Amino acid sequence: MDQHMDQDRIAAVLTALRQSWSLASSTKWRPENPALGHCGVSALVAHDHLGGEILKTRYENLWHFYNRIDGQRIDFTVEQFAGAITYDDVPSDRAEAFGDTNAAQYDHLRTAVAQHLSSTALSPVGGNP
């Protein structure tokens, strides 16, 4: 897949995530900050569709999860933060990111994102936890 197609695929997943975030996918969700609390579950669903790696960094006293796809750091939930964050790019994995969510939240977001992406014919490349 060429770089332009990769960027289109990443943009489609980001749009689908934003359209899918809700209280059903994170109990921290707020209308004024829909990305809040979605880092782990979004990293998992993005990994399903885009592959790559799951990374983490410390933000305050918590782990924040995000992705690296084709060598590019992509934080699908960075908008939840009021200011800039420092990325440590600590390697993580699906099991650790899943510890930031639960099966019901993951299943809800995974299903909602798949429905949004169905018209773009994007199929998952990753596995389930």
C-alpha positions, 0 to 999 in steps of 0.5 A: 500500500502506498503512503497516500493510501496509508494516510487515507486509511488512517484518516478514515479510522480517525473519523470512524473513531470520532463518530463512535466515541460515547459513554458506551465506549468509555465511562469518562466520555464527555460531550465537550471532550469526547476523546477523554478516556478512550486511549486504550480502547482506541489504540486497540481498535486502530490496531485491529484496522491498521496494524502497527504497534501499540505504545504508551507514555506516562501522562500525569500518573497514568499510562496513555496509549497510542499507536505507531503505524509504518514508523509514524506515531499516531495518537488518535486521542491526543485531543483529550489533553488541554496541552502538549504531551511528551511521548516516551514511545514505551513499547506496549501490547494489546493485553496491556492496552486492554487493561485500560478498558473492558470487553463491553467497551472494546466490543462496542467501539470495535463494532461501531467503527467497523460499521462506519468503515463498512462503506470504505471497505477497510478490513481489520488487519489485527486480532482480538485481545 
